[in-house]
Every structure is written in structure tokens, then in C-alpha cells.
């Protein structure tokens, strides 16, 4: 059964969860704030109901989520591991079972052998669960889950609210995305009224950058190129070494490139240890940068894509920049 409305879904979800004691909570590989916030939000609720939730990740949680209440329950699945004995599986923020990485690869049968609940907002979700609550217009899974919990009339603890607030804030980039609607802000208000620790969430996401990330950003942005709607920069191994920044620091650099006024396409070229170049592309709606990434064996979404180029930095820029100029004409 596929529901789009939390109110309509609530009775069936309530009945199914009432029958279960041990419940396996899963989310997608490389989990983001919405994945972890939704998973932990559900775990808090299930504990409050006297159930035994088991939170199993296919890959580690992002560092900004590790201060959430209940983060100590998260465990990363190891290759070859047996799945814990459970009587229900609940998958959150995950478009399909194969997005659960190794867990799904090594235990595909588990997804059909046990009842499966799905709560998600990905438009590509096939609704393969026994019960599915899928609303692609929801700005985050945390938002949808909060409305389900309300419809179930379960008490929402402040800790659960804090976790859900992180999901809502990260997936909307603090209400900046086009998915942000009046309902999104109403739900945010309700989550705060339920006792979410707004300050802890905002501090973890926006005010916890390593100084090394900022040093690298300074080095890279001091050589920013801009022409018409095109913005680009490059990261050298020497800059990485001088700043002491790790690989994930370049995600932050990309997010800063996107802030340039008039930006239609931005590109970051990162020199890798092995001499190849990692290309990251972002664009405004209507400009498909995935097509460029795909030409060089990469991929992604129309507005966010990447590829690895077997070239040095100079060669990679000479190849890609003219193609991006063409996209803008
Ligand atoms: Mn999400």
C-alpha cells in the first residue's frame, strides 16, 4: 500500500508497529542529515513506545550529526555480518533497497522475508514496502516523519524533535531550497514547539567548520575565475598540504562557489594524489551539467554532477571550460 498523506497512513503504520518488538532501522548509503535525523527520530519514538529499535548504517554518519541525541546507537554494518534478528524493517529517506549499500547486497532476502515500512520523499521511490508513506513534495523525510508521528498521536520527545530538526534544516539548506513551502515552515515551528534544540543543530551544521577547511577555502578562492555566468576554481595538492585540509573540505569550497552573484554554472577542479582531477559541477535549474560529467564517465543530477578526468589540472580546465561556455550560449 502506498500512502502520500500521513493522516491516511497512520492507522496502518500504528497496527504494523504494534505487532513488532525488534525493529531494524535503515537508511541510504553515505547518509546525510535527513537520513540520520529521520533514523534517530524514529529510534527515539520506538524506545519511548517500549520497542527495541536497531539502527544500522551502510556507511558512517557525517561528523556534524554525531552530536545528536542517540548518535551512540548508530552502528556501521561490516561486510559479511549477520543481520540482527528483527520482526520488522523500517527504511527511511531511501529511494530503493539497493541504496542501502552492502546491507542490501548481502541480505537482499531480508527485505522480502520481513515486513518492510518505508517513509521517504524521493520522487523515484517505487514503494516496494508493505506500507509506504512517500510524498515527493515533502522538503525532507524528517518533515514527513514528524507529521506521521503527530498523526499517530505518539508523544514526540525533545530529543526526537532535535533529530528531526536536523533533517529538516539540512535537506532545505535552512529553508533555501525550492522544496521549502509554507507547510515546511509550519512543521519547523511545530518541531521547535516539541522542544528541539535549535541551537545545537545550527551550531553542528554551520558553526563547526575545521580551521583547515577555512584555510583551504581562502587559498582556493583567492584564485577564483569568473566570466559571465561561469565561476570556477582549482584545488592543488600543494594547497591541501599547506592548509592541512582533508578531502571533504572541498565540498565546502564548492558550496561557496555557488554563492557567486550571477552564477549559472560553477566548477571545481581538484588535483588528486594519483595525478587525476576530480571535477565537481553545479548549475542553476535549466542547465544540465550531468550531461558534461557523463561524457567523461561521471554522473549525478542535472544541477550537481561530477567526474574523474585522467588529465592534469591545466589539461582538465582547458578541456572542460570551453564545454561549459558552450552550455551557456
Ligand atoms: Mn532527504
Boltz pocket constraint, residues with backbone or C-beta under 6 A from the ligand:
constraints:
  - pocket:
      binder: B
      contacts: [[A, 34], [A, 35], [A, 93], [A, 121], [A, 139], [A, 140], [A, 141], [A, 171]]
      max_distance: 6.0
